[in-house]
Every structure is written in C-alpha cells, then in structure tokens.
Amino acid sequence: MRPLLASLPLIALLGGCSLMPKWDSLPAITGEKVLGVLTPYRVEVVQGNVLTKEMVARVKPGMPKAQVRDLLGSPLLTDVFHEARWDYVFTIRRQGAQPQQRLVVALFDGDKLKSLDVPDDLPDEKEFVAAVNTFKPSGQPPKLELSEAEREALPPPKRSAEIAPTAAAEGPAPGRVYPPLDAPPAKAGS
C-alpha cells in the first residue's frame, strides 16, 4: 500500500507534463515575449555625443580645435595615429524606439577645422526628441491657467487683520527672558 501512495505524486507530476506546450511552439527568448507572457527588460544603451543640425550649423571651417570641442563636446574617438580626425559617434538602443547610429567626422589641418562630414539623416532637436521619446501622452495637456469665470468664483483673500497673530508676533512667553545674541561691546578703560 505504501509504495502505491508514494508513487501517486510522481504520476501526478508526469500527467502535468502533457499539458506543457511543445518546445518548438514556444517563442525565443530573444523575441518580444518570453513564453508568450513576459516581456524582458532591455537595457537602454546610449553611447557617444548627441549632435543635431543646430549644433553642427554653429561649427565653421577655420575654427580652432578648442572651439570645436566647446561647441560639439569631446569626440568619442580620437586616434593617436590620426590626430587630424575626430569621430563623433552616436548610438542609442531604447525599448520602444528604433535604434539609431550616426557618425560625424571632423577633419583638421593643424589646429584649424578643415571640414565636417555630416550624415544626411542628422535630425534637428525636435526630430531627435520625437525619435527617442517612447512616452506618448494621451488626451489634452493639463490646463495651467484659470479662466475668468474660475477666477471670479475664488473666495476673496483674507485681510491681515483677520489673520490670527502668530507666536513670534506676540513675543516670548511670560516668565522667559532670553540673553542678547551679541555680547555688549567692551568699555574703554576698564
């Protein structure tokens, strides 16, 4: 009798295996959902310098390296063997947004900027924010100003005479004496 009772949990477990989906029908872990239910967290990876059309438009040939660095930031890549070339690389992978990758190359002649190679798909600031913004607000934005009718419906402000006096305005409680904050000046000749 005992061997039969001991084998019942094993039989129940094996019977549960028949309810599991087939391995081939399960989606891959690299897909959007694991086992068709869970969405895995994907780490947001941002590397490099965000450059926009407005930033690149301020840079002109003939500018010194220091001024280019002030306007565009430090380049992601500077090659020891090619000191006359700065690579501004930008990549972003964000869940819910298309991955982006851009390369802007600054070429120098000595200390002066010779040319700036800019990709055709370089966005302006609004386009860049729209491309990486995964929060899409729904409905109307909140109203930040009262209408004239709402202002008139507000209660009138209290006058200062109606406001109860505070403890600081009444002075110290009876029986309390506080020493002066500054020591009295020393008298001459004493």
Backbone as a printed PyTorch tensor [residue, N CA C, xyz], in Angstrom:
tensor([[[  0.8180,  -1.1930,   0.0000],
         [  0.0000,   0.0000,   0.0000],
         [  0.8640,   1.2600,   0.0000]],

        [[  1.9540,   1.2430,   0.8280],
         [  2.8170,   2.4200,   0.8940],
         [  3.4910,   2.7200,  -0.4470]],

        [[  4.0000,   1.7330,  -1.1870],
         [  4.6120,   2.0580,  -2.4810],
         [  3.6030,   2.7030,  -3.4320]],

        [[  2.3610,   2.3080,  -3.3710],
         [  1.3340,   2.8870,  -4.2300],
         [  1.0860,   4.3530,  -3.8570]],

        [[  1.0190,   4.6560,  -2.5590],
         [  0.8100,   6.0440,  -2.1190],
         [  2.0120,   6.9150,  -2.4530]],

        [[  3.2010,   6.3630,  -2.3760],
         [  4.4110,   7.1240,  -2.6880],
         [  4.5120,   7.4330,  -4.1790]],

        [[  3.9520,   6.5980,  -5.0170],
         [  4.0480,   6.8130,  -6.4630],
         [  2.9620,   7.7570,  -6.9830]],

        [[  1.9330,   8.0700,  -6.2170],
         [  0.8680,   8.9680,  -6.6740],
         [  1.3800,  10.3710,  -7.0220]],

        [[  2.2360,  11.0160,  -6.1910],
         [  2.7410,  12.3390,  -6.5970],
         [  3.5500,  12.2810,  -7.8870]],

        [[  4.3110,  11.2070,  -8.0970],
         [  5.0990,  11.0690,  -9.3160],
         [  4.1860,  10.9410, -10.5310]],

        [[  3.1250,  10.2010, -10.4040],
         [  2.1600,  10.0300, -11.5060],
         [  1.4780,  11.3710, -11.8070]],

        [[  1.1520,  12.1470, -10.7640],
         [  0.5130,  13.4510, -10.9650],
         [  1.4700,  14.4110, -11.6820]],

        [[  2.7470,  14.3880, -11.3270],
         [  3.7230,  15.2550, -11.9850],
         [  3.8930,  14.8890, -13.4490]],

        [[  3.9650,  13.6250, -13.7480],
         [  4.1070,  13.2040, -15.1380],
         [  2.8670,  13.5320, -15.9520]],

        [[  1.7250,  13.4720, -15.3380],
         [  0.4950,  13.8380, -16.0410],
         [  0.4560,  15.3270, -16.3560]],

        [[  1.0630,  16.1600, -15.4920],
         [  1.1210,  17.5970, -15.7330],
         [  2.0080,  17.9640, -16.9000]],

        [[  2.9880,  17.1170, -17.2050],
         [  3.8930,  17.3910, -18.3140],
         [  3.1730,  17.3480, -19.6550]],

        [[  2.1020,  16.6130, -19.7390],
         [  1.3730,  16.5390, -21.0130],
         [  0.6470,  17.8400, -21.3090]],

        [[  0.4470,  18.6800, -20.2890],
         [ -0.2230,  19.9570, -20.5010],
         [  0.7370,  21.0600, -20.9330]],

        [[  2.0400,  20.8270, -20.8460],
         [  3.0390,  21.8270, -21.2340],
         [  3.0400,  21.9840, -22.7500]],

        [[  3.2730,  23.1960, -23.2700],
         [  3.3600,  23.3640, -24.7190],
         [  4.6290,  22.7180, -25.2610]],

        [[  4.6160,  22.3930, -26.5230],
         [  5.7730,  21.7740, -27.1680],
         [  6.9020,  22.8060, -27.2620]],

        [[  8.1430,  22.3520, -27.1950],
         [  9.3000,  23.2440, -27.1970],
         [  9.3510,  24.0790, -28.4820]],

        [[  8.9830,  23.4950, -29.6100],
         [  9.0360,  24.2160, -30.8820],
         [  8.0040,  25.3340, -30.9550]],

        [[  6.9080,  25.2110, -30.1930],
         [  5.8610,  26.2300, -30.2690],
         [  6.1430,  27.4330, -29.3690]],

        [[  7.1590,  27.3230, -28.4980],
         [  7.4880,  28.4390, -27.6060],
         [  8.2780,  29.4980, -28.3610]],

        [[  7.9970,  30.8020, -28.1070],
         [  8.7900,  31.8520, -28.7560],
         [ 10.1930,  31.8930, -28.1660]],

        [[ 11.1130,  32.4220, -28.9320],
         [ 12.5030,  32.5000, -28.4860],
         [ 12.6420,  33.5590, -27.3940]],

        [[ 13.6650,  33.4250, -26.5810],
         [ 13.9110,  34.3930, -25.5170],
         [ 14.3120,  35.7390, -26.1050]],

        [[ 14.9270,  35.7370, -27.2730],
         [ 15.3560,  36.9900, -27.8860],
         [ 14.1980,  37.7470, -28.5120]],

        [[ 13.0200,  37.1520, -28.5670],
         [ 11.8580,  37.8100, -29.1450],
         [ 11.2770,  38.8380, -28.1920]],

        [[ 10.1010,  39.2990, -28.5110],
         [  9.4500,  40.3270, -27.7030],
         [  8.9770,  39.7890, -26.3590]],

        [[  8.5210,  38.5380, -26.3230],
         [  7.9940,  37.9930, -25.0750],
         [  8.6010,  36.6230, -24.8020]],

        [[  8.8180,  36.3300, -23.5220],
         [  9.3290,  35.0310, -23.1070],
         [  8.1390,  34.1670, -22.7450]],

        [[  8.0740,  32.9620, -23.3250],
         [  6.9660,  32.0300, -23.1370],
         [  5.6220,  32.6580, -23.4960]],

        [[  5.6580,  33.6930, -24.3300],
         [  4.4320,  34.3390, -24.7770],
         [  3.7520,  35.1850, -23.7230]],

        [[  4.3790,  35.3590, -22.5570],
         [  3.7260,  36.0720, -21.4610],
         [  4.5540,  37.2540, -20.9750]],

        [[  5.8050,  37.0290, -20.6310],
         [  6.6480,  38.0380, -20.0040],
         [  7.4300,  38.8330, -21.0360]],

        [[  7.4960,  40.1470, -20.8430],
         [  8.3280,  40.9930, -21.6780],
         [  9.6190,  41.2630, -20.9230]],

        [[ 10.7610,  40.8470, -21.4550],
         [ 12.0140,  41.0450, -20.7150],
         [ 12.4230,  42.5120, -20.7200]],

        [[ 13.1420,  42.9240, -19.6760],
         [ 13.6760,  44.2750, -19.6020],
         [ 14.8930,  44.3600, -20.5070]],

        [[ 14.9500,  45.3860, -21.2980],
         [ 16.1020,  45.6020, -22.1610],
         [ 16.8160,  46.8560, -21.6780]],

        [[ 18.1100,  46.7360, -21.5120],
         [ 18.9090,  47.8420, -21.0240],
         [ 19.0130,  48.8990, -22.1120]],

        [[ 18.7820,  50.1470, -21.7220],
         [ 18.9100,  51.2560, -22.6630],
         [ 20.3860,  51.5800, -22.8060]],

        [[ 20.8780,  51.5560, -24.0270],
         [ 22.2860,  51.8070, -24.2800],
         [ 22.4110,  53.0770, -25.1040]],

        [[ 23.0420,  54.0940, -24.5040],
         [ 23.3100,  55.3580, -25.1970],
         [ 24.8130,  55.5740, -25.1530]],

        [[ 25.4110,  55.7490, -26.3130],
         [ 26.8500,  55.9690, -26.3790],
         [ 27.1400,  57.1360, -27.2950]],

        [[ 28.1040,  57.9330, -26.9170],
         [ 28.5910,  58.9850, -27.7950],
         [ 27.9440,  60.3250, -27.5440]],

        [[ 28.0610,  61.1860, -28.5530],
         [ 27.6020,  62.5540, -28.4810],
         [ 26.3340,  62.7240, -29.3010]],

        [[ 25.3410,  63.3530, -28.7090],
         [ 24.1260,  63.6980, -29.4490],
         [ 24.4300,  64.9770, -30.2180]],

        [[ 24.4320,  64.8900, -31.5270],
         [ 24.6490,  66.0630, -32.3670],
         [ 23.4050,  66.3010, -33.1950]],

        [[ 22.9750,  67.5450, -33.2780],
         [ 21.7960,  67.9150, -34.0510],
         [ 22.2040,  68.9110, -35.1370]],

        [[ 21.2760,  69.1930, -36.0410],
         [ 21.5520,  70.1510, -37.1180],
         [ 21.9080,  71.5220, -36.5530]],

        [[ 21.2350,  71.9230, -35.4680],
         [ 21.5010,  73.2350, -34.8830],
         [ 22.9220,  73.3200, -34.3330]],

        [[ 23.3920,  72.2370, -33.7130],
         [ 24.7420,  72.2290, -33.1400],
         [ 25.7960,  72.2590, -34.2360]],

        [[ 25.5880,  71.4690, -35.2870],
         [ 26.5610,  71.3770, -36.3750],
         [ 26.5910,  72.6760, -37.1760]],

        [[ 25.4720,  73.3930, -37.2580],
         [ 25.4200,  74.6390, -38.0270],
         [ 26.2930,  75.7250, -37.4020]],

        [[ 26.5700,  75.6440, -36.1030],
         [ 27.3950,  76.6600, -35.4350],
         [ 28.8830,  76.4640, -35.7040]],

        [[ 29.2690,  75.2830, -36.1880],
         [ 30.6800,  74.9850, -36.4270],
         [ 31.0310,  75.3810, -37.8600]],

        [[ 32.1050,  76.1720, -37.9990],
         [ 32.5280,  76.6630, -39.3150],
         [ 33.9800,  76.2660, -39.5640]],

        [[ 34.3400,  76.0350, -40.8260],
         [ 35.7460,  75.7460, -41.1450],
         [ 36.6430,  76.9040, -40.6930]],

        [[ 37.8410,  76.5400, -40.2230],
         [ 38.7870,  77.5380, -39.7400],
         [ 38.7570,  77.7150, -38.2270]],

        [[ 37.7650,  77.1160, -37.5550],
         [ 37.7020,  77.2170, -36.0940],
         [ 38.8080,  76.3840, -35.4680]],

        [[ 39.3630,  76.8390, -34.3390],
         [ 40.3740,  76.0290, -33.6550],
         [ 39.7480,  74.8060, -32.9800]],

        [[ 40.5750,  73.8090, -32.6810],
         [ 40.1030,  72.5650, -32.0720],
         [ 39.3710,  72.8320, -30.7560]],

        [[ 39.8790,  73.7430, -29.9660],
         [ 39.2590,  74.0350, -28.6630],
         [ 37.8390,  74.5640, -28.8380]],

        [[ 37.6200,  75.3920, -29.8420],
         [ 36.2790,  75.9400, -30.0700],
         [ 35.3310,  74.8590, -30.5850]],

        [[ 35.8270,  73.9660, -31.4410],
         [ 35.0000,  72.8570, -31.9320],
         [ 34.6150,  71.9630, -30.7560]],

        [[ 35.5570,  71.7080, -29.8570],
         [ 35.2760,  70.8910, -28.6710],
         [ 34.2420,  71.5790, -27.7720]],

        [[ 34.3180,  72.8980, -27.6560],
         [ 33.3320,  73.6300, -26.8480],
         [ 31.9340,  73.5300, -27.4460]],

        [[ 31.8240,  73.5510, -28.7660],
         [ 30.5100,  73.5330, -29.4180],
         [ 29.9200,  72.1350, -29.5430]],

        [[ 30.7530,  71.1310, -29.8400],
         [ 30.2510,  69.7810, -30.0950],
         [ 30.5340,  68.8000, -28.9640]],

        [[ 31.3980,  69.1670, -28.0360],
         [ 31.7800,  68.2440, -26.9800],
         [ 33.0270,  67.4750, -27.3810]],

        [[ 33.5370,  66.7080, -26.4520],
         [ 34.7240,  65.8870, -26.7410],
         [ 34.3200,  64.7320, -27.6460]],

        [[ 35.1400,  64.4310, -28.6400],
         [ 34.7870,  63.3280, -29.5420],
         [ 34.8720,  61.9920, -28.8270]],

        [[ 34.0440,  61.0480, -29.2700],
         [ 34.0680,  59.7100, -28.6930],
         [ 35.3650,  58.9930, -29.0540]],

        [[ 35.8380,  59.2150, -30.2690],
         [ 37.0580,  58.5510, -30.7260],
         [ 38.0800,  59.5770, -31.2050]],

        [[ 39.2640,  59.4880, -30.6510],
         [ 40.4060,  60.2280, -31.1800],
         [ 41.5180,  59.2120, -31.3640]],

        [[ 42.0480,  59.1550, -32.5590],
         [ 43.0600,  58.1580, -32.8990],
         [ 44.4450,  58.7690, -32.7340]],

        [[ 45.3150,  58.0650, -32.0630],
         [ 46.6810,  58.5410, -31.8550],
         [ 47.4120,  58.6730, -33.1850]],

        [[ 47.1050,  57.7850, -34.1160],
         [ 47.7930,  57.7870, -35.3990],
         [ 47.1730,  58.7640, -36.4020]],

        [[ 45.9650,  59.2520, -36.1220],
         [ 45.2880,  60.2140, -36.9920],
         [ 44.7920,  61.3740, -36.1300]],

        [[ 45.7210,  62.2170, -35.6920],
         [ 45.3640,  63.3160, -34.7930],
         [ 44.5270,  64.3790, -35.4830]],

        [[ 44.4980,  64.3710, -36.8020],
         [ 43.7460,  65.3800, -37.5450],
         [ 42.2960,  64.9540, -37.7730]],

        [[ 41.8590,  63.8500, -37.1510],
         [ 40.4980,  63.3480, -37.3630],
         [ 39.8490,  63.0760, -36.0130]],

        [[ 38.6420,  63.6460, -35.8280],
         [ 37.8230,  63.3820, -34.6380],
         [ 36.5350,  62.7130, -35.1050]],

        [[ 36.1730,  61.6100, -34.4680],
         [ 34.9500,  60.8900, -34.8060],
         [ 33.9290,  61.0960, -33.6970]],

        [[ 32.8130,  61.6960, -34.0620],
         [ 31.6850,  61.8620, -33.1440],
         [ 30.6700,  60.7720, -33.4790]],

        [[ 30.6860,  59.7100, -32.6980],
         [ 29.8090,  58.5700, -32.9260],
         [ 28.6650,  58.6450, -31.9270]],

        [[ 27.4680,  58.3490, -32.3960],
         [ 26.3070,  58.3100, -31.5110],
         [ 25.4970,  57.0740, -31.8310]],

        [[ 25.1960,  56.2730, -30.7990],
         [ 24.2980,  55.1340, -30.9510],
         [ 23.3360,  55.1150, -29.7740]],

        [[ 22.1160,  54.6820, -30.0490],
         [ 21.1200,  54.5170, -28.9920],
         [ 20.2570,  53.3280, -29.3430]],

        [[ 20.0330,  52.4850, -28.3280],
         [ 19.0790,  51.3770, -28.4220],
         [ 18.1600,  51.5320, -27.2290]],

        [[ 16.9020,  51.8030, -27.5140],
         [ 15.9280,  52.0440, -26.4540],
         [ 14.6760,  51.2370, -26.7540]],

        [[ 14.1510,  50.5980, -25.7160],
         [ 12.9640,  49.7770, -25.8990],
         [ 11.7900,  50.6530, -26.3310]],

        [[ 11.1430,  50.2640, -27.4050],
         [ 10.0030,  51.0130, -27.9140],
         [ 10.3630,  52.0440, -28.9620]],

        [[ 11.6610,  52.2040, -29.2670],
         [ 12.0970,  53.1710, -30.2790],
         [ 13.0690,  52.4830, -31.2370]],

        [[ 13.1470,  53.0110, -32.4450],
         [ 14.0540,  52.4550, -33.4420],
         [ 15.5030,  52.7350, -33.0360]],

        [[ 16.4080,  51.7590, -33.1810],
         [ 17.8190,  52.0290, -32.8700],
         [ 18.3860,  53.0590, -33.8470]],

        [[ 19.2930,  53.8890, -33.3380],
         [ 19.8840,  54.9390, -34.1600],
         [ 21.3970,  54.8520, -34.0720]],

        [[ 22.0630,  55.1770, -35.1830],
         [ 23.5190,  55.2320, -35.2050],
         [ 23.9400,  56.2870, -36.2090]],

        [[ 24.8110,  57.2100, -35.7680],
         [ 25.2930,  58.2860, -36.6450],
         [ 26.7810,  58.5090, -36.4220]],

        [[ 27.4410,  59.0150, -37.4470],
         [ 28.8620,  59.3260, -37.3730],
         [ 29.0920,  60.6890, -38.0150]],

        [[ 29.6520,  61.6100, -37.2380],
         [ 30.0640,  62.9190, -37.7380],
         [ 31.5830,  62.9610, -37.6040]],

        [[ 32.2650,  63.3000, -38.6960],
         [ 33.7260,  63.3000, -38.7090],
         [ 34.2220,  64.7290, -38.8870]],

        [[ 35.0990,  65.1570, -37.9690],
         [ 35.7440,  66.4740, -38.0620],
         [ 37.1840,  66.2560, -38.5000]],

        [[ 37.5650,  66.9020, -39.5960],
         [ 38.9340,  66.8080, -40.1110],
         [ 39.6360,  68.1470, -39.8900]],

        [[ 40.8610,  68.0880, -39.3900],
         [ 41.6090,  69.2880, -39.0540],
         [ 42.8630,  69.3940, -39.9060]],

        [[ 43.2700,  70.6250, -40.1250],
         [ 44.5540,  70.9270, -40.7550],
         [ 45.3460,  71.6910, -39.7090]],

        [[ 46.2030,  70.9710, -38.9860],
         [ 46.9050,  71.5790, -37.8480],
         [ 45.9210,  71.7510, -36.7000]],

        [[ 45.7250,  72.9960, -36.2660],
         [ 44.7880,  73.2840, -35.1780],
         [ 43.4530,  73.8090, -35.6950]],

        [[ 43.3200,  74.0100, -36.9930],
         [ 42.1040,  74.6050, -37.5770],
         [ 41.2280,  73.5300, -38.2160]],

        [[ 39.9010,  73.7070, -38.1010],
         [ 38.9430,  72.7760, -38.6980],
         [ 38.9790,  72.9150, -40.2100]],

        [[ 39.1990,  71.7980, -40.8750],
         [ 39.2460,  71.7800, -42.3380],
         [ 37.8570,  71.5080, -42.9070]],

        [[ 37.1920,  70.4420, -42.3800],
         [ 35.8530,  70.1070, -42.8670],
         [ 35.1190,  69.2970, -41.8110]],

        [[ 33.8210,  69.2600, -41.9520],
         [ 32.9580,  68.4990, -41.0600],
         [ 32.0560,  67.6450, -41.9330]],

        [[ 32.2140,  66.3270, -41.8690],
         [ 31.3960,  65.3980, -42.6560],
         [ 30.1720,  65.0280, -41.8290]],

        [[ 29.0040,  65.4450, -42.3030],
         [ 27.7470,  65.2640, -41.5710],
         [ 26.8470,  64.3330, -42.3700]],

        [[ 26.2200,  63.3230, -41.7260],
         [ 25.3030,  62.4470, -42.4630],
         [ 24.0270,  63.1970, -42.8660]],

        [[ 23.4000,  62.7050, -43.9240],
         [ 22.1760,  63.3410, -44.4200],
         [ 21.0040,  63.2030, -43.4590]],

        [[ 21.0050,  62.1310, -42.6410],
         [ 19.8610,  61.8850, -41.7620],
         [ 20.0330,  62.5120, -40.3750]],

        [[ 20.9460,  63.4770, -40.2210],
         [ 21.1440,  64.1330, -38.9310],
         [ 19.8760,  64.9190, -38.5730]],

        [[ 19.2430,  64.6320, -37.4360],
         [ 17.9740,  65.2860, -37.1120],
         [ 18.1930,  66.6460, -36.4430]],

        [[ 17.1450,  67.4790, -36.4700],
         [ 17.1840,  68.6690, -35.6390],
         [ 16.7370,  68.2700, -34.2300]],

        [[ 16.7220,  69.2170, -33.2990],
         [ 16.4510,  68.8620, -31.9020],
         [ 15.0560,  68.2570, -31.7110]],

        [[ 14.0500,  68.8280, -32.3540],
         [ 12.6810,  68.3170, -32.2020],
         [ 12.5400,  66.9150, -32.7820]],

        [[ 13.1650,  66.6790, -33.9280],
         [ 13.1040,  65.3490, -34.5400],
         [ 13.8070,  64.3140, -33.6690]],

        [[ 14.9330,  64.6940, -33.0630],
         [ 15.6620,  63.7600, -32.2060],
         [ 14.8330,  63.3940, -30.9810]],

        [[ 14.2390,  64.3880, -30.3380],
         [ 13.4270,  64.1160, -29.1510],
         [ 12.2320,  63.2430, -29.5130]],

        [[ 11.5930,  63.5140, -30.6490],
         [ 10.4470,  62.7080, -31.0710],
         [ 10.8730,  61.2740, -31.3870]],

        [[ 12.0950,  61.0900, -31.8850],
         [ 12.5530,  59.7460, -32.2520],
         [ 12.8710,  58.8930, -31.0300]],

        [[ 13.3270,  59.4870, -29.9430],
         [ 13.6910,  58.7010, -28.7650],
         [ 12.6230,  58.7260, -27.6810]],

        [[ 11.5990,  59.5430, -27.8350],
         [ 10.5450,  59.6420, -26.8300],
         [  9.5910,  58.4600, -26.9740]],

        [[  9.5900,  57.5870, -25.9840],
         [  8.6810,  56.4440, -26.0120],
         [  7.4090,  56.7310, -25.2300]],

        [[  7.3460,  57.8600, -24.5290],
         [  6.1550,  58.2450, -23.7860],
         [  5.2670,  59.0650, -24.7040]],

        [[  4.1520,  58.5330, -25.0440],
         [  3.2070,  59.2250, -25.9120],
         [  2.0010,  59.6410, -25.0650]],

        [[  1.9030,  60.9230, -24.7170],
         [  0.7830,  61.3460, -23.8740],
         [ -0.5380,  61.2010, -24.6140]],

        [[ -1.5540,  60.8430, -23.8510],
         [ -2.8770,  60.6960, -24.4570],
         [ -3.7600,  61.8380, -23.9760]],

        [[ -4.6270,  62.2790, -24.8520],
         [ -5.5650,  63.3340, -24.4740],
         [ -4.9260,  64.7120, -24.5310]],

        [[ -5.6080,  65.6510, -23.9140],
         [ -5.1820,  67.0390, -23.9090],
         [ -4.1700,  67.2840, -22.7940]],

        [[ -3.2480,  68.2260, -22.9960],
         [ -2.3280,  68.5660, -21.9110],
         [ -3.0890,  69.2720, -20.7890]],

        [[ -2.5560,  69.2280, -19.5620],
         [ -3.2720,  69.8550, -18.4560],
         [ -3.3710,  71.3650, -18.6380]],

        [[ -4.4750,  71.9250, -18.1740],
         [ -4.7140,  73.3610, -18.2660],
         [ -3.9510,  74.0380, -17.1350]],

        [[ -3.1640,  75.0420, -17.4420],
         [ -2.3100,  75.6810, -16.4490],
         [ -2.7980,  77.0690, -16.0300]],

        [[ -3.8990,  77.5360, -16.5900],
         [ -4.3740,  78.8760, -16.2550],
         [ -5.8700,  78.8260, -16.0020]],

        [[ -6.3210,  79.6090, -15.0140],
         [ -7.7540,  79.6860, -14.7040],
         [ -8.4420,  80.6020, -15.6960]],

        [[ -9.6920,  80.2670, -16.0120],
         [-10.4820,  81.1530, -16.8610],
         [-10.9880,  82.3170, -16.0060]],

        [[-11.5520,  83.3150, -16.6470],
         [-12.0570,  84.4880, -15.9210],
         [-13.1810,  84.0930, -14.9730]],

        [[-14.0680,  83.1860, -15.3830],
         [-15.1670,  82.7340, -14.5250],
         [-14.6320,  81.9750, -13.3170]],

        [[-13.5620,  81.1690, -13.5030],
         [-12.9750,  80.4370, -12.3820],
         [-12.2890,  81.3770, -11.3970]],

        [[-11.6960,  82.4660, -11.9120],
         [-11.0630,  83.4460, -11.0200],
         [-12.1020,  84.1520, -10.1660]],

        [[-13.2310,  84.4970, -10.7510],
         [-14.2910,  85.1980, -10.0090],
         [-14.9160,  84.2850,  -8.9610]],

        [[-14.9100,  82.9830,  -9.1760],
         [-15.5100,  82.0440,  -8.2320],
         [-14.6200,  81.8010,  -7.0160]],

        [[-13.3660,  82.2180,  -7.0750],
         [-12.4660,  82.0320,  -5.9350],
         [-12.8880,  82.9100,  -4.7640]],

        [[-12.6990,  82.4580,  -3.5080],
         [-13.0360,  83.3030,  -2.3590],
         [-12.0680,  84.4790,  -2.2770]],

        [[-12.5170,  85.6160,  -1.7440],
         [-11.6170,  86.7690,  -1.6480],
         [-10.5000,  86.4820,  -0.6520]],

        [[ -9.3350,  87.0590,  -0.8460],
         [ -8.2280,  86.8110,   0.0780],
         [ -8.5100,  87.4510,   1.4400]],

        [[ -7.9890,  86.8430,   2.5070],
         [ -8.1880,  87.3750,   3.8540],
         [ -7.3090,  88.5970,   4.0570]],

        [[ -7.8100,  89.5450,   4.8380],
         [ -7.0300,  90.7320,   5.1600],
         [ -6.1230,  90.4090,   6.3280]],

        [[ -5.0780,  91.1810,   6.4880],
         [ -4.0950,  90.8950,   7.5320],
         [ -4.7020,  91.0090,   8.9260]],

        [[ -5.7410,  91.8380,   9.1390],
         [ -6.3610,  91.9700,  10.4610],
         [ -7.1430,  90.7120,  10.8200]],

        [[ -7.6180,  89.9920,   9.8040],
         [ -8.3940,  88.7900,  10.0630],
         [ -7.5100,  87.5930,  10.3800]],

        [[ -6.2410,  87.6840,  10.0200],
         [ -5.3350,  86.5730,  10.2480],
         [ -4.9350,  86.5710,  11.7150]],

        [[ -4.9680,  85.4160,  12.3570],
         [ -4.6180,  85.3020,  13.7760],
         [ -3.1450,  85.6150,  13.9600]],

        [[ -2.8060,  86.3190,  15.0560],
         [ -1.3950,  86.6270,  15.2900],
         [ -0.6210,  85.3510,  15.6050]],

        [[  0.6060,  85.3420,  15.1970],
         [  1.4410,  84.1660,  15.4300],
         [  2.1900,  84.3200,  16.7400]],

        [[  2.7930,  83.2520,  17.2130],
         [  3.5370,  83.2610,  18.4720],
         [  4.7350,  84.1840,  18.3770]],

        [[  5.3460,  84.2890,  17.1980],
         [  6.5060,  85.1550,  17.0510],
         [  6.1150,  86.6170,  17.1780]],

        [[  4.9090,  86.9680,  16.7040],
         [  4.4630,  88.3540,  16.7870],
         [  4.0970,  88.7260,  18.2150]],

        [[  3.6760,  87.7860,  19.0220],
         [  3.2810,  88.0690,  20.4050],
         [  4.4800,  88.2380,  21.3200]],

        [[  5.6480,  87.7600,  20.9390],
         [  6.8230,  87.8740,  21.7880],
         [  6.9880,  86.6240,  22.6280]],

        [[  7.9840,  86.6180,  23.5110],
         [  8.2370,  85.4220,  24.3070],
         [  7.1400,  85.1800,  25.3300]],

        [[  7.0210,  83.9370,  25.7380],
         [  6.0170,  83.5740,  26.7420],
         [  6.3550,  84.2560,  28.0680]],

        [[  5.3400,  84.5230,  28.9270],
         [  5.6090,  85.1900,  30.2040],
         [  6.5800,  84.3730,  31.0450]],

        [[  7.4950,  85.0660,  31.6950],
         [  8.4520,  84.4200,  32.5630],
         [  9.7200,  83.9850,  31.8640]],

        [[  9.7980,  84.1150,  30.5610],
         [ 11.0110,  83.7230,  29.8400],
         [ 11.7970,  84.9790,  29.4740]],

        [[ 13.0650,  84.9450,  29.7780],
         [ 13.9520,  86.0460,  29.4230],
         [ 15.1170,  85.4510,  28.6560]],

        [[ 15.3750,  86.0060,  27.5170],
         [ 16.4490,  85.4950,  26.6780],
         [ 17.6300,  86.4580,  26.7140]],

        [[ 18.8710,  85.9250,  26.7360],
         [ 20.0350,  86.8170,  26.7110],
         [ 20.1880,  87.4240,  25.3260]],

        [[ 20.8790,  88.5460,  25.2350],
         [ 21.0940,  89.1590,  23.9170],
         [ 21.9560,  88.2410,  23.0530]],

        [[ 21.7720,  88.3290,  21.7610],
         [ 22.5340,  87.4840,  20.8520],
         [ 23.9860,  87.9270,  20.7420]],

        [[ 24.2300,  89.2260,  20.8010],
         [ 25.5910,  89.7520,  20.7100],
         [ 26.0290,  90.1700,  22.1070]],

        [[ 27.2840,  89.9130,  22.3840],
         [ 27.8240,  90.3680,  23.6620],
         [ 27.9870,  91.8840,  23.6120]],

        [[ 27.7110,  92.5830,  24.6990],
         [ 27.8800,  94.0530,  24.6640],
         [ 29.3480,  94.3900,  24.4330]],

        [[ 29.5870,  95.4940,  23.7170],
         [ 30.9860,  95.8710,  23.4590],
         [ 31.7020,  96.1970,  24.7560]],

        [[ 32.9830,  95.8630,  24.7810],
         [ 33.7830,  96.1490,  25.9710],
         [ 34.0030,  97.6510,  26.0810]],

        [[ 33.8890,  98.1620,  27.3150],
         [ 34.0520,  99.6170,  27.5410],
         [ 35.5310,  99.9300,  27.5640]],

        [[ 35.8290, 101.0670,  27.0510],
         [ 37.2220, 101.5200,  27.0300],
         [ 37.6560, 101.9160,  28.4260]],

        [[ 38.8400, 101.5760,  28.7890],
         [ 39.3760, 101.9690,  30.0640],
         [ 39.0220, 101.0070,  31.1900]],

        [[ 38.3510,  99.9350,  30.9300],
         [ 38.0590,  99.0300,  32.0350],
         [ 38.8610,  97.7780,  31.9920]]])
